[in-house]
Amino acid sequence: MDKILVVVDMQNDFVTGSLGSAEAQQIVPAVVDKVRNFDGTVVFTRDTHHENYMETQEGHNLPVPHCYEGTEGWEIIPELKELSQGRKIFDKPTFGSIELASFIRDEADKRNGQLEVELIGVCTDICVVSNALMIKAYNIEVPVSVDSKCCAGVTPAAHDAALATMKSCQVKVA
């Protein structure tokens, strides 16, 4: 069975920048190891905002400028920069990516459904859970999993709650 690893939003602003956390910094070695040794296709998502971010619904609810396209905070973290080169990157203006979910559906169709998807990254309780559930909704029979050791939430409690939500929605949590 073919596999796709989705590396969610491992960007400077979410690890060491304006929305960074100790938990996000702690998962970096495990994420790098997983990407380096993954036997399958690796793709990345990148939270992507523009100057009008503060005028958006997300900007009103999370009034912290972050991941403005072209800034250092928007870039993939240095530890993964080289590993992301030449790989598909989904720039997404919000939590989940319809483009990513559709890509996975197309890849599953090409492989007659013989595809598994695993997600890692940040934030477990926002973008990881959103993408996991979108992928699952678009691809009901594709097994979707999350490696909890390679994810970090906004808080440890939020991380755990997101893992429980994903389990309830038939996303395997390892």
N, CA, C and O of each residue as an XYZ file, in Angstrom:
696
protein
N       0.843     -1.178      0.000
C       0.000      0.000      0.000
C       0.890      1.245      0.000
O       1.865      1.330      0.747
N       0.532      2.209     -0.857
C       1.279      3.461     -0.926
C       0.904      4.350      0.261
O      -0.183      4.245      0.830
N       1.847      5.227      0.609
C       1.637      6.093      1.772
C       1.973      7.540      1.423
O       2.877      7.820      0.636
N       1.218      8.444      2.034
C       1.493      9.877      1.943
C       1.616     10.413      3.362
O       0.764     10.160      4.214
N       2.689     11.156      3.601
C       2.891     11.857      4.863
C       2.610     13.331      4.629
O       3.201     13.950      3.744
N       1.706     13.891      5.421
C       1.377     15.312      5.334
C       2.014     16.012      6.533
O       1.665     15.739      7.681
N       2.944     16.911      6.253
C       3.631     17.684      7.285
C       2.915     19.028      7.375
O       3.021     19.863      6.477
N       2.191     19.222      8.462
C       1.302     20.374      8.596
C       1.997     21.552      9.286
O       2.384     21.476     10.452
N       2.141     22.632      8.533
C       2.496     23.957      9.063
C       3.732     24.013      9.950
O       3.751     24.743     10.941
N       4.752     23.256      9.607
C       6.002     23.327     10.381
C       6.781     24.561      9.912
O       7.809     24.468      9.242
N       6.243     25.709     10.296
C       6.762     27.004      9.885
C       7.339     27.747     11.085
O       6.979     27.485     12.232
N       8.234     28.671     10.794
C       8.912     29.413     11.858
C       7.938     30.048     12.841
O       8.154     29.955     14.050
N       6.874     30.692     12.366
C       5.954     31.366     13.282
C       5.274     30.412     14.246
O       4.912     30.819     15.350
N       5.089     29.146     13.861
C       4.422     28.180     14.738
C       5.393     27.419     15.638
O       4.970     26.742     16.574
N       6.675     27.525     15.363
C       7.649     26.784     16.166
C       8.419     27.738     17.082
O       8.449     27.537     18.296
N       9.036     28.767     16.515
C       9.837     29.684     17.332
C       9.361     31.122     17.245
O       9.892     31.988     17.941
N       8.374     31.396     16.408
C       7.940     32.771     16.157
C       6.749     33.212     16.984
O       6.595     32.819     18.140
N       5.912     34.035     16.376
C       4.824     34.702     17.093
C       3.827     33.750     17.743
O       3.194     34.122     18.731
N       3.666     32.542     17.227
C       2.762     31.553     17.821
C       3.513     30.283     18.230
O       2.906     29.225     18.396
N       4.815     30.391     18.390
C       5.636     29.245     18.749
C       5.408     28.796     20.181
O       4.856     29.531     21.000
N       5.844     27.578     20.467
C       5.696     27.049     21.824
C       6.813     26.056     22.119
O       7.463     25.542     21.209
N       7.020     25.800     23.388
C       8.014     24.803     23.788
C       7.629     23.428     23.247
O       8.497     22.654     22.842
N       6.329     23.124     23.240
C       5.878     21.830     22.722
C       6.200     21.686     21.244
O       6.643     20.622     20.811
N       5.987     22.735     20.465
C       6.306     22.684     19.038
C       7.802     22.495     18.826
O       8.216     21.735     17.951
N       8.609     23.182     19.621
C      10.059     23.041     19.500
C      10.502     21.628     19.866
O      11.441     21.100     19.272
N       9.841     21.022     20.827
C      10.225     19.685     21.283
C       9.964     18.602     20.236
O      10.663     17.589     20.231
N       8.980     18.783     19.346
C       8.683     17.739     18.355
C       9.569     17.813     17.122
O       9.556     16.894     16.302
N      10.335     18.883     16.974
C      11.132     19.071     15.752
C      12.027     17.872     15.439
O      11.996     17.402     14.302
N      12.818     17.351     16.368
C      13.673     16.203     16.013
C      12.873     14.984     15.531
O      13.283     14.308     14.588
N      11.749     14.708     16.169
C      10.928     13.563     15.759
C      10.324     13.786     14.375
O      10.246     12.855     13.574
N       9.896     15.018     14.090
C       9.334     15.344     12.785
C      10.401     15.197     11.697
O      10.152     14.594     10.653
N      11.574     15.743     11.946
C      12.671     15.638     10.973
C      13.002     14.171     10.705
O      13.172     13.770      9.554
N      13.092     13.385     11.753
C      13.387     11.962     11.605
C      12.310     11.254     10.781
O      12.622     10.456      9.898
N      11.049     11.549     11.073
C       9.946     10.917     10.346
C       9.997     11.290      8.863
O       9.858     10.420      8.003
N      10.196     12.571      8.558
C      10.259     13.019      7.164
C      11.445     12.371      6.457
O      11.312     11.874      5.339
N      12.582     12.377      7.099
C      13.799     11.828      6.499
C      13.656     10.339      6.183
O      14.181      9.869      5.174
N      12.957      9.602      7.029
C      12.892      8.143      6.899
C      11.557      7.612      6.380
O      11.347      6.399      6.363
N      10.662      8.487      5.963
C       9.335      8.047      5.532
C       9.426      7.313      4.197
O      10.060      7.787      3.254
N       8.786      6.158      4.135
C       8.764      5.349      2.916
C       7.481      5.643      2.155
O       6.487      4.928      2.280
N       7.519      6.700      1.369
C       6.347      7.115      0.618
C       6.506      8.559      0.179
O       7.608      9.108      0.183
N       5.398      9.160     -0.197
C       5.363     10.541     -0.663
C       5.193     11.474      0.530
O       4.363     11.229      1.405
N       5.981     12.540      0.561
C       5.877     13.539      1.619
C       5.414     14.851      0.995
O       5.985     15.318      0.010
N       4.378     15.437      1.578
C       3.894     16.754      1.153
C       3.826     17.652      2.380
O       3.787     17.171      3.513
N       3.812     18.937      2.150
C       3.783     19.918      3.230
C       2.590     20.846      3.055
O       2.136     21.086      1.936
N       2.083     21.371      4.179
C       1.164     22.497      4.112
C       1.882     23.695      4.708
O       2.791     23.570      5.529
N       1.440     24.849      4.262
C       2.035     26.089      4.764
C       0.902     27.092      4.974
O       0.251     27.513      4.017
N       0.674     27.467      6.217
C      -0.301     28.498      6.541
C       0.153     29.764      5.814
O       1.315     30.159      5.911
N      -0.766     30.393      5.087
C      -0.368     31.509      4.231
C      -1.368     32.652      4.360
O      -2.524     32.536      3.954
N      -0.904     33.748      4.929
C      -1.759     34.921      5.089
C      -1.165     36.108      4.342
O      -0.009     36.094      3.919
N      -2.000     37.137      4.196
C      -1.597     38.350      3.484
C      -1.892     39.568      4.354
O      -2.385     39.437      5.474
N      -1.594     40.719      3.844
C      -1.705     41.962      4.617
C      -3.106     42.200      5.172
O      -3.254     42.906      6.169
N      -4.135     41.630      4.551
C      -5.502     41.839      5.040
C      -5.896     40.843      6.128
O      -7.065     40.788      6.509
N      -4.956     40.063      6.634
C      -5.260     39.019      7.609
C      -6.077     39.539      8.790
O      -7.043     38.893      9.192
N      -5.718     40.673      9.345
C      -6.401     41.190     10.534
C      -7.865     41.552     10.244
O      -8.652     41.718     11.175
N      -8.230     41.674      8.978
C      -9.610     41.984      8.589
C     -10.443     40.718      8.374
O     -11.656     40.802      8.183
N      -9.803     39.550      8.403
C     -10.523     38.304      8.168
C     -11.153     37.792      9.466
O     -10.826     38.261     10.556
N     -12.062     36.821      9.330
C     -12.663     36.214     10.521
C     -11.589     35.607     11.412
O     -11.621     35.777     12.631
N     -10.634     34.898     10.804
C      -9.548     34.316     11.608
C      -8.758     35.412     12.307
O      -8.415     35.275     13.481
N      -8.466     36.491     11.603
C      -7.710     37.600     12.186
C      -8.425     38.251     13.356
O      -7.784     38.700     14.307
N      -9.751     38.305     13.293
C     -10.524     38.848     14.412
C     -10.483     37.912     15.615
O     -10.441     38.363     16.760
N     -10.495     36.600     15.348
C     -10.506     35.618     16.433
C      -9.115     35.274     16.955
O      -8.959     34.874     18.108
N      -8.107     35.431     16.102
C      -6.719     35.187     16.492
C      -5.904     36.394     16.012
O      -5.227     36.322     14.987
N      -5.974     37.505     16.759
C      -5.351     38.744     16.295
C      -3.836     38.790     16.506
O      -3.296     39.726     17.096
N      -3.174     37.753     16.008
C      -1.712     37.688     16.074
C      -1.210     37.552     14.635
O      -1.403     36.513     14.005
N      -0.569     38.597     14.118
C      -0.040     38.472     12.762
C       0.948     37.303     12.681
O       1.857     37.186     13.502
N       0.753     36.440     11.678
C       1.630     35.274     11.519
C       1.547     34.754     10.089
O       0.551     34.935      9.390
N       2.610     34.116      9.692
C       2.699     33.411      8.405
C       2.288     34.264      7.213
O       1.590     33.803      6.309
N       2.738     35.522      7.229
C       2.496     36.374      6.067
C       3.409     35.887      4.945
O       4.621     35.752      5.116
N       2.797     35.631      3.805
C       3.531     35.080      2.670
C       4.787     35.900      2.378
O       4.750     37.128      2.303
N       5.900     35.181      2.217
C       7.166     35.814      1.884
C       8.001     36.241      3.077
O       9.148     36.653      2.904
N       7.454     36.153      4.290
C       8.217     36.541      5.475
C       8.976     35.336      6.031
O       8.715     34.193      5.656
N       9.910     35.612      6.921
C      10.665     34.535      7.568
C       9.736     33.626      8.385
O       9.935     32.412      8.421
N       8.737     34.201      9.030
C       7.802     33.418      9.818
C       6.990     32.434      8.993
O       6.555     31.405      9.511
N       6.782     32.732      7.723
C       6.020     31.890      6.796
C       6.836     30.696      6.305
O       6.277     29.681      5.889
N       8.133     30.821      6.357
C       9.021     29.780      5.825
C       8.958     28.501      6.653
O       8.715     28.534      7.860
N       9.180     27.380      5.983
C       9.334     26.089      6.653
C      10.558     26.202      7.578
O      11.544     26.845      7.217
N      10.501     25.589      8.754
C      11.603     25.700      9.711
C      12.926     25.234      9.086
O      12.929     24.365      8.214
N      14.038     25.807      9.527
C      15.339     25.472      8.936
C      15.647     23.970      8.948
O      16.244     23.450      8.006
N      15.244     23.285     10.000
C      15.545     21.857     10.115
C      14.862     21.024      9.020
O      15.310     19.920      8.710
N      13.781     21.554      8.439
C      13.042     20.837      7.379
C      13.179     21.485      6.001
O      12.694     20.947      5.006
N      13.836     22.632      5.951
C      13.903     23.409      4.702
C      14.422     22.549      3.544
O      13.786     22.466      2.493
N      15.567     21.916      3.742
C      16.155     21.102      2.675
C      15.261     19.906      2.343
O      15.124     19.542      1.175
N      14.660     19.301      3.349
C      13.799     18.139      3.136
C      12.499     18.500      2.423
O      11.841     17.628      1.857
N      12.123     19.789      2.447
C      10.901     20.215      1.760
C      11.155     20.575      0.299
O      10.214     20.683     -0.488
N      12.407     20.758     -0.059
C      12.749     21.157     -1.428
C      12.283     20.107     -2.437
O      12.525     18.913     -2.261
N      11.618     20.563     -3.484
C      11.154     19.673     -4.539
C       9.895     18.891     -4.189
O       9.428     18.081     -4.990
N       9.348     19.121     -3.019
C       8.115     18.425     -2.604
C       6.920     19.352     -2.800
O       7.058     20.575     -2.809
N       5.768     18.758     -2.953
C       4.538     19.528     -3.112
C       4.233     20.237     -1.796
O       4.255     19.623     -0.729
N       3.946     21.547     -1.884
C       3.576     22.344     -0.725
C       2.222     22.978     -1.011
O       2.032     23.630     -2.037
N       1.288     22.779     -0.093
C      -0.041     23.352     -0.215
C      -0.105     24.609      0.637
O      -0.139     24.535      1.865
N      -0.122     25.776     -0.026
C      -0.296     27.031      0.696
C      -1.788     27.175      0.964
O      -2.600     27.120      0.040
N      -2.143     27.359      2.226
C      -3.556     27.386      2.599
C      -3.857     28.661      3.383
O      -3.104     29.025      4.286
N      -4.956     29.342      3.043
C      -5.297     30.592      3.711
C      -6.053     30.399      5.024
O      -6.366     31.368      5.715
N      -6.343     29.154      5.358
C      -7.096     28.866      6.573
C      -6.648     27.526      7.138
O      -5.649     26.968      6.686
N      -7.367     27.010      8.109
C      -6.942     25.822      8.849
C      -6.770     24.591      7.979
O      -5.715     23.956      8.000
N      -7.795     24.250      7.218
C      -7.760     23.050      6.391
C      -7.607     23.390      4.926
O      -7.889     24.512      4.504
N      -7.158     22.413      4.151
C      -6.925     22.633      2.726
C      -7.802     21.706      1.888
O      -7.615     20.490      1.881
N      -8.758     22.302      1.188
C      -9.574     21.540      0.247
C      -8.680     21.000     -0.864
O      -8.880     19.883     -1.341
N      -7.705     21.787     -1.270
C      -6.774     21.356     -2.322
C      -6.026     20.089     -1.901
O      -5.851     19.175     -2.707
N      -5.587     20.034     -0.649
C      -4.897     18.844     -0.134
C      -5.838     17.644     -0.124
O      -5.463     16.564     -0.580
N      -7.041     17.816      0.384
C      -8.005     16.710      0.436
C      -8.321     16.196     -0.964
O      -8.458     14.990     -1.166
N      -8.436     17.095     -1.923
C      -8.696     16.701     -3.310
C      -7.494     15.990     -3.914
O      -7.655     15.013     -4.645
N      -6.299     16.469     -3.617
C      -5.070     15.822     -4.080
C      -5.018     14.379     -3.587
O      -4.681     13.466     -4.342
N      -5.351     14.186     -2.324
C      -5.322     12.833     -1.759
C      -6.372     11.961     -2.444
O      -6.116     10.791     -2.728
N      -7.545     12.520     -2.709
C      -8.575     11.751     -3.423
C      -8.059     11.333     -4.801
O      -8.238     10.184     -5.205
N      -7.424     12.249     -5.519
C      -6.865     11.920     -6.839
C      -5.790     10.841     -6.730
O      -5.740      9.920     -7.546
N      -4.934     10.962     -5.719
C      -3.882      9.962     -5.537
C      -4.480      8.600     -5.177
O      -3.988      7.573     -5.645
N      -5.516      8.573     -4.368
C      -6.184      7.313     -4.014
C      -6.821      6.692     -5.253
O      -6.764      5.477     -5.442
N      -7.426      7.525     -6.095
C      -8.040      7.016     -7.331
C      -6.986      6.393     -8.247
O      -7.217      5.335     -8.834
N      -5.829      7.048     -8.368
C      -4.743      6.520     -9.206
C      -4.262      5.164     -8.708
O      -3.785      4.343     -9.491
N      -4.388      4.933     -7.412
C      -3.870      3.711     -6.786
C      -4.997      2.722     -6.444
O      -4.803      1.807     -5.644
N      -6.169      2.915     -7.054
C      -7.321      2.046     -6.782
C      -7.607      1.929     -5.286
O      -7.927      0.849     -4.788
N      -7.489      3.043     -4.581
C      -7.785      3.066     -3.159
C      -6.681      2.539     -2.273
O      -6.821      2.546     -1.050
N      -5.591      2.085     -2.852
C      -4.494      1.517     -2.068
C      -3.569      2.628     -1.577
O      -2.453      2.793     -2.068
N      -4.060      3.382     -0.598
C      -3.331      4.535     -0.104
C      -3.636      4.725      1.374
O      -4.774      4.561      1.813
N      -2.608      5.073      2.133
C      -2.749      5.451      3.540
C      -2.174      6.851      3.695
O      -1.223      7.220      3.006
N      -2.753      7.622      4.598
C      -2.308      8.990      4.830
C      -1.994      9.160      6.312
O      -2.770      8.748      7.174
N      -0.849      9.773      6.594
C      -0.459     10.086      7.967
C      -0.175     11.574      8.052
O       0.418     12.154      7.143
N      -0.603     12.192      9.154
C      -0.358     13.607      9.373
C       0.512     13.809     10.599
O       0.416     13.076     11.584
N       1.370     14.827     10.516
C       2.198     15.269     11.632
C       2.272     16.791     11.560
O       1.995     17.375     10.512
N       2.641     17.432     12.654
C       2.862     18.871     12.605
C       2.137     19.641     13.681
O       1.832     19.116     14.752
N       1.864     20.911     13.373
C       1.239     21.839     14.315
C       0.089     22.570     13.628
O       0.046     22.638     12.399
N      -0.774     23.077     14.350
C      -1.144     22.809     15.726
C      -2.164     21.671     15.716
O      -3.106     21.686     14.924
N      -1.981     20.699     16.583
C      -2.836     19.522     16.618
C      -4.301     19.918     16.666
O      -5.126     19.337     15.962
N      -4.630     20.902     17.492
C      -6.006     21.280     17.752
C      -6.588     22.284     16.765
O      -7.742     22.686     16.914
N      -5.831     22.691     15.778
C      -6.360     23.619     14.784
C      -6.138     23.039     13.382
O      -7.073     22.512     12.780
N      -4.934     23.128     12.869
C      -4.689     22.743     11.484
C      -4.529     21.239     11.280
O      -4.951     20.721     10.247
N      -3.934     20.527     12.229
C      -3.796     19.081     12.047
C      -5.178     18.431     12.061
O      -5.505     17.658     11.160
N      -5.989     18.734     13.072
C      -7.318     18.136     13.143
C      -8.180     18.561     11.955
O      -8.922     17.737     11.419
N      -8.104     19.815     11.533
C      -8.901     20.277     10.391
C      -8.548     19.510      9.125
O      -9.432     19.066      8.392
N      -7.259     19.357      8.871
C      -6.841     18.640      7.665
C      -7.145     17.149      7.756
O      -7.553     16.543      6.766
N      -6.954     16.553      8.926
C      -7.262     15.127      9.090
C      -8.737     14.867      8.805
O      -9.075     13.912      8.105
N      -9.615     15.708      9.343
C     -11.044     15.496      9.144
C     -11.480     15.810      7.721
O     -12.371     15.144      7.194
N     -10.876     16.805      7.089
C     -11.193     17.085      5.683
C     -10.752     15.929      4.793
O     -11.495     15.498      3.910
N      -9.549     15.433      5.027
C      -9.056     14.303      4.235
C      -9.975     13.110      4.426
O     -10.328     12.439      3.456
N     -10.365     12.837      5.664
C     -11.248     11.702      5.957
C     -12.613     11.902      5.285
O     -13.165     10.949      4.735
N     -13.158     13.106      5.318
C     -14.461     13.373      4.702
C     -14.408     13.217      3.180
O     -15.362     12.724      2.579
N     -13.319     13.625      2.561
C     -13.163     13.521      1.115
C     -12.771     12.113      0.673
O     -12.924     11.762     -0.497
N     -12.274     11.320      1.592
C     -11.702     10.006      1.260
C     -12.118      8.993      2.319
O     -11.287      8.525      3.098
N     -13.386      8.660      2.344
C     -13.965      7.868      3.429
C     -13.236      6.556      3.668
O     -13.066      6.154      4.819
N     -12.803      5.880      2.614
C     -12.183      4.560      2.766
C     -10.659      4.587      2.865
O     -10.032      3.539      3.020
N     -10.063      5.766      2.779
C      -8.609      5.871      2.906
C      -8.261      5.931      4.392
O      -8.748      6.810      5.103
N      -7.426      5.008      4.867
C      -7.012      5.083      6.275
C      -6.202      6.352      6.532
O      -5.238      6.646      5.824
N      -6.610      7.093      7.554
C      -5.936      8.332      7.933
C      -5.446      8.159      9.368
O      -6.182      7.695     10.239
N      -4.187      8.541      9.599
C      -3.626      8.437     10.946
C      -2.848      9.695     11.292
O      -2.484     10.491     10.426
N      -2.606      9.848     12.589
C      -1.823     10.962     13.115
C      -0.814     10.379     14.093
O      -1.159      9.560     14.944
N       0.440     10.811     13.962
C       1.476     10.405     14.913
C       1.518     11.463     16.012
O       2.050     12.555     15.813
N       0.958     11.134     17.159
C       0.835     12.115     18.244
C       2.182     12.603     18.768
O       2.272     13.700     19.320
N       3.232     11.794     18.600
C       4.567     12.197     19.066
C       5.201     13.233     18.138
O       6.198     13.866     18.487
N       4.618     13.396     16.967
C       5.123     14.360     15.989
C       4.139     15.512     15.792
O       4.144     16.173     14.753
N       3.294     15.747     16.799
C       2.329     16.842     16.767
C       2.409     17.633     18.064
O       2.757     17.096     19.115
N       2.087     18.903     17.973
C       2.001     19.752     19.159
C       0.805     20.671     19.006
O       0.558     21.229     17.937
N       0.067     20.816     20.096
C      -1.089     21.698     20.098
C      -0.762     23.050     20.690
O       0.364     23.303     21.119
N      -1.758     23.913     20.708
C      -1.598     25.223     21.310
C      -1.271     25.057     22.794
O      -0.463     25.801     23.351
N      -1.912     24.070     23.424
C      -1.598     23.684     24.798
C      -1.621     22.159     24.846
O      -2.211     21.537     23.963
N      -1.002     21.540     25.841
C      -1.085     20.085     25.957
C      -2.536     19.588     26.077
O      -2.872     18.541     25.524
N      -3.381     20.315     26.779
C      -4.787     19.904     26.920
C      -5.514     19.980     25.573
O      -6.305     19.098     25.240
N      -5.246     21.025     24.813
C      -5.874     21.159     23.494
C      -5.380     20.054     22.552
O      -6.152     19.524     21.754
N      -4.112     19.718     22.646
C      -3.531     18.616     21.864
C      -4.284     17.320     22.163
O      -4.711     16.618     21.246
N      -4.444     17.009     23.444
C      -5.132     15.783     23.843
C      -6.591     15.778     23.387
O      -7.098     14.747     22.946
N      -7.264     16.916     23.491
C      -8.665     17.007     23.056
C      -8.788     16.771     21.548
O      -9.716     16.099     21.099
N      -7.861     17.319     20.776
C      -7.887     17.119     19.325
C      -7.640     15.662     18.978
O      -8.275     15.126     18.070
N      -6.725     15.014     19.687
C      -6.479     13.586     19.446
C      -7.740     12.779     19.730
O      -8.074     11.864     18.977
N      -8.441     13.109     20.809
C      -9.687     12.407     21.145
C     -10.745     12.633     20.072
O     -11.466     11.705     19.706
N     -10.841     13.853     19.570
C     -11.798     14.156     18.499
C     -11.477     13.340     17.252
O     -12.375     12.770     16.633
N     -10.211     13.284     16.886
C      -9.831     12.518     15.694
C     -10.140     11.036     15.870
O     -10.638     10.389     14.949
N      -9.845     10.497     17.051
C     -10.177      9.090     17.314
C     -11.668      8.844     17.127
O     -12.068      7.830     16.556
N     -12.486      9.771     17.606
C     -13.929      9.631     17.471
C     -14.377      9.624     16.013
O     -15.416      9.055     15.678
N     -13.601     10.247     15.165
C     -13.932     10.343     13.744
C     -13.167      9.345     12.895
O     -13.007      9.543     11.690
N     -12.696      8.279     13.513
C     -12.048      7.161     12.852
C     -10.707      7.502     12.211
O     -10.311      6.902     11.212
N     -10.021      8.468     12.798
C      -8.632      8.735     12.444
C      -7.805      7.985     13.484
O      -7.987      8.171     14.688
N      -6.899      7.140     13.012
C      -6.061      6.360     13.931
C      -5.012      7.284     14.555
O      -4.347      8.046     13.854
N      -4.877      7.204     15.871
C      -3.902      8.028     16.584
C      -2.856      7.099     17.173
O      -3.168      6.215     17.970
N      -1.620      7.309     16.773
C      -0.505      6.491     17.269
C       0.322      7.311     18.240
O       1.312      6.815     18.778
